Amino acid sequence: MLHRATGSRVAMHHYSQAGSGIASMAPRRTAITSTGALDGKVRLDDQLRPDIDYDRPRGGGDALFDLVGDLAGARILDLGCGLAPFRSRLEDKGARWVGLELDGPACSVIGDGDRLPFSDDAFDGVLCSAVLEHLPEPDRTMAEIRRVLRHGGKLFGYSSFLEPFHGMSYYHMSHMGLEYLLMKHGFRPTHIFPSHNGTAYQLECMLFPKHVPVMQPLFRKLAQWSFANVLAANRLARRIAHGVLGKAGSRDPENHRQYGRLLSLRFAVGFNFIAERGTLPDNLPSGYSALIKEG
């Protein structure tokens, strides 16, 4: 499993020694460069891939079932289906639904994502909604998904990012982390877009640890609206500052659109995604290492 460096800006220290005793306890800076020193080299193009659509569609997550394409006659595995909230949505589109869960009354198959009880290439699509963050070993399940999904089939769903810790959640991934996990297992992501504003949702969870009818939905709308305007103010301030300072790209509309996309991704509660099963990659993004090689 991949563990990415945190990019700490804390300077590295060591202590000089003489004989068996410590001669000096004063910290001395070494020549080691922290990954934080490379942040100034990171560009929008390093954080957003040109082959992925990051724009949140009208309708948000509900649009995922339209973006995934024609599902008529398709055999779809709903992995970790829970109480099967998406079954009717899939069957309304003509899909043949198969729901797998560790246990529960709503699933059609009881099983473990690490050892899926299906043959190779058994499904045309796999729905994986709010599951990846709950997997102690996501690589195992991703390998199993790849095995049971036919070549060209779609893996689609939702994964947490700034959603607070809940249930037994392990990995809350950024959009780059999600991209890496998908590509590592031979899936080509085509769509990754934010669900809602994560800061607003965190505030909602703090104030409403238990669901409160009427009041909580009203607060949610107000909080989401408020933080959407905060991000809009951020985009406007950046546009003005870059214009005044004459920065490169200050007159480029696409540069501002890309910044807006990244801003929404940075503060997302989670991501809806669609990826197509393809071939395993020859190489993968190398993060900060690529910036060092570029010089």
C-alpha positions in Angstrom: 0.0 0.0 0.0 1.3 3.4 -0.9 2.0 5.9 1.8 2.7 9.4 0.5 5.0 11.9 2.3 3.2 14.5 4.3 5.3 17.4 3.1 6.2 18.7 6.5 7.8 22.1 6.6 9.5 21.3 10.0 13.3 21.7 9.6 15.4 18.5 10.1 17.8 18.6 13.0 20.6 16.4 14.5 22.8 16.6 17.5 26.6 16.6 17.5 28.3 14.1 19.8 31.8 13.9 21.4 32.9 10.6 22.8 30.1 9.0 24.8 28.4 12.2 25.9 26.4 14.8 24.0 28.6 17.8 23.5 25.9 20.2 22.4 22.1 20.1 22.5 21.7 23.0 20.1 19.9 21.9 17.0 21.8 22.3 13.7 20.1 22.6 10.3 21.1 20.0 7.8 21.2 20.3 4.0 18.1 18.0 3.7 15.3 19.8 1.8 11.8 19.1 3.1 9.1 18.4 0.5 7.4 21.5 1.8 10.1 23.6 0.1 8.8 22.2 -3.2 5.3 23.5 -2.8 6.2 26.7 -4.6 6.9 24.7 -7.7 3.5 22.9 -7.8 1.3 24.2 -10.7 -2.3 23.7 -11.4 -1.4 21.3 -14.2 0.4 19.2 -11.6 -2.8 18.8 -9.5 -5.4 18.5 -12.2 -5.2 15.9 -15.1 -6.4 17.0 -18.5 -8.1 13.7 -19.2 -10.5 13.9 -16.2 -13.7 16.0 -15.9 -13.7 17.6 -12.5 -16.8 19.8 -13.0 -19.7 19.1 -10.7 -22.7 18.6 -13.0 -26.1 20.0 -12.4 -27.8 17.6 -10.0 -24.5 16.7 -8.3 -24.2 13.1 -7.3 -27.6 12.2 -8.7 -26.2 12.9 -12.2 -23.6 10.1 -11.7 -26.2 7.5 -12.9 -26.7 9.4 -16.1 -23.0 10.1 -16.7 -22.1 6.4 -16.4 -24.1 5.7 -19.6 -26.6 3.2 -20.8 -27.2 0.5 -18.2 -30.0 -1.4 -19.9 -29.4 -5.1 -19.5 -26.1 -4.5 -17.7 -25.2 -6.6 -14.7 -24.2 -4.2 -11.9 -22.5 -5.2 -8.6 -23.5 -2.9 -5.8 -20.5 -3.4 -3.6 -21.2 -2.7 0.1 -24.8 -2.1 -0.7 -25.9 -1.5 2.9 -29.7 -0.9 2.8 -29.7 -0.8 -1.0 -30.6 2.9 -1.5 -29.5 2.8 -5.1 -31.2 -0.5 -6.2 -34.3 1.2 -7.6 -32.2 3.8 -9.3 -30.2 1.2 -11.1 -33.1 -1.0 -11.9 -35.1 1.9 -13.3 -32.3 2.3 -15.8 -32.7 -1.3 -16.8 -29.7 -2.7 -14.9 -29.7 -6.2 -13.3 -28.8 -5.4 -9.7 -26.6 -7.6 -7.5 -26.1 -6.3 -3.9 -23.2 -7.6 -1.8 -22.8 -6.8 1.9 -21.0 -8.4 4.8 -24.5 -9.0 6.4 -27.9 -7.4 6.4 -31.5 -7.8 5.1 -31.2 -5.8 1.9 -28.3 -7.6 0.1 -28.7 -10.4 -2.4 -25.3 -11.9 -1.7 -23.3 -12.0 1.6 -19.6 -11.8 1.0 -16.3 -10.0 1.6 -14.9 -7.4 -0.7 -11.4 -8.9 -0.3 -12.7 -12.2 -1.7 -15.6 -11.6 -4.0 -17.7 -14.7 -4.6 -17.9 -14.2 -8.4 -16.2 -15.4 -11.5 -13.8 -13.3 -13.6 -15.5 -10.7 -15.8 -18.8 -11.4 -14.2 -20.1 -7.7 -14.2 -20.6 -4.9 -16.7 -20.3 -2.3 -13.9 -19.5 -2.0 -10.2 -21.1 0.6 -7.9 -18.8 1.4 -4.9 -20.4 4.2 -2.9 -19.0 5.2 0.5 -17.0 2.0 0.7 -13.4 2.8 -0.1 -12.8 4.8 3.1 -13.9 1.9 5.2 -11.4 -0.6 3.8 -8.3 -1.4 5.9 -6.7 -2.9 2.8 -8.2 -1.0 -0.2 -5.7 -2.6 -2.6 -7.1 -6.0 -2.0 -10.6 -5.0 -2.8 -9.6 -2.9 -5.8 -7.8 -6.0 -7.2 -11.0 -8.0 -6.7 -13.1 -5.4 -8.4 -10.8 -5.4 -11.3 -11.1 -9.2 -11.5 -14.9 -9.4 -11.6 -15.4 -6.4 -13.9 -15.1 -7.0 -17.6 -12.6 -5.0 -19.7 -14.2 -1.7 -20.5 -16.7 -1.9 -17.7 -17.3 1.0 -15.4 -16.5 1.4 -11.7 -18.4 4.3 -10.2 -19.4 5.7 -6.8 -18.4 8.0 -4.0 -15.4 8.3 -1.7 -14.9 10.4 1.4 -12.4 13.2 1.7 -13.2 15.9 4.3 -16.1 14.0 5.6 -15.5 13.5 9.4 -14.4 10.2 10.7 -17.5 7.9 10.9 -18.2 4.3 11.6 -14.9 2.5 10.9 -13.3 4.7 8.3 -9.6 4.4 7.5 -8.7 6.3 4.3 -10.2 9.6 3.4 -8.5 10.4 0.1 -7.9 13.6 -1.8 -8.8 13.6 -5.5 -5.2 12.8 -6.3 -5.2 9.9 -3.9 -8.3 8.6 -5.5 -6.9 9.0 -9.0 -3.7 7.2 -7.9 -5.6 4.2 -6.4 -7.8 3.9 -9.5 -4.9 4.1 -12.0 -2.7 1.8 -9.9 -5.3 -1.0 -10.4 -5.8 -0.3 -14.1 -8.9 2.0 -14.0 -8.9 5.1 -16.2 -10.8 7.8 -14.3 -13.0 9.9 -16.5 -15.0 11.9 -13.9 -14.0 13.0 -10.4 -16.2 15.8 -9.0 -16.9 17.2 -5.5 -20.2 16.2 -3.8 -20.6 19.1 -1.3 -18.5 21.6 0.6 -16.7 19.7 3.3 -16.2 22.6 5.7 -19.9 23.2 5.8 -20.6 19.6 6.4 -18.1 19.4 9.2 -19.8 22.3 10.9 -23.1 20.6 10.5 -21.8 17.4 12.0 -20.4 19.3 15.0 -23.8 21.0 15.7 -26.0 18.0 14.9 -24.3 14.8 16.1 -27.8 13.2 15.7 -30.3 13.9 12.9 -32.7 16.7 13.8 -35.7 17.0 11.4 -36.5 20.4 9.8 -33.7 22.4 11.6 -30.8 20.3 10.3 -31.8 20.4 6.6 -32.4 24.1 6.8 -28.9 24.6 8.4 -27.4 22.4 5.7 -28.7 24.6 3.0 -27.6 27.8 4.7 -24.1 26.4 5.5 -23.6 25.1 2.0 -24.8 28.4 0.5 -22.5 30.4 2.8 -19.4 28.5 2.1 -20.1 28.5 -1.6 -20.0 32.2 -1.4 -16.7 32.1 0.6 -15.1 30.1 -2.2 -16.5 32.6 -4.8 -14.9 35.4 -2.8 -11.6 33.5 -2.8 -11.8 33.1 -6.6 -12.6 36.8 -7.1 -9.8 38.0 -4.7 -7.3 35.8 -6.6 -8.4 37.2 -10.0 -8.0 40.8 -8.7 -4.6 40.1 -7.0 -3.2 38.4 -10.1 -4.4 41.2 -12.3 -2.8 43.9 -10.1 0.4 42.0 -9.8 0.5 41.1 -13.5 1.0 37.4 -12.8 1.2 35.0 -15.7 -2.2 33.7 -16.6 -4.1 36.6 -15.0 -5.9 37.2 -18.2 -6.4 33.5 -19.1 -10.1 32.5 -18.3 -9.1 28.8 -18.3 -6.5 29.4 -15.6 -9.2 30.9 -13.4 -11.6 28.0 -14.2 -8.9 25.5 -13.3 -8.2 27.3 -10.0 -12.0 27.2 -9.3 -12.1 23.5 -9.9 -9.1 22.9 -7.7 -10.6 25.0 -4.9 -13.9 23.0 -5.0 -11.8 19.8 -4.8 -9.7 21.0 -1.9 -12.7 21.7 0.3 -15.0 18.8 -0.8 -16.7 16.5 1.7 -16.0 13.7 -0.9 -15.9 12.8 -4.5 -18.2 11.1 -7.0 -16.2 9.3 -9.6 -16.4 7.2 -12.8 -13.5 5.0 -14.0 -13.2 2.5 -16.9 -11.4 -0.8 -16.5 -8.4 -0.9 -18.8 -4.9 -2.2 -18.8 -2.5 -2.0 -15.8 -0.2 1.0 -16.1 3.5 0.9 -17.0 4.1 3.9 -14.7 2.3 6.1 -12.2 2.5 9.7 -11.1 5.5 10.3 -8.8 4.3 13.3 -6.8 7.1 15.5 -5.5 9.8 13.3 -7.0 8.7 14.6 -10.4 9.4 18.2 -9.3 12.9 17.3 -8.1 13.7 15.6 -11.4 12.4 18.7 -13.3 14.8 20.9 -11.2 
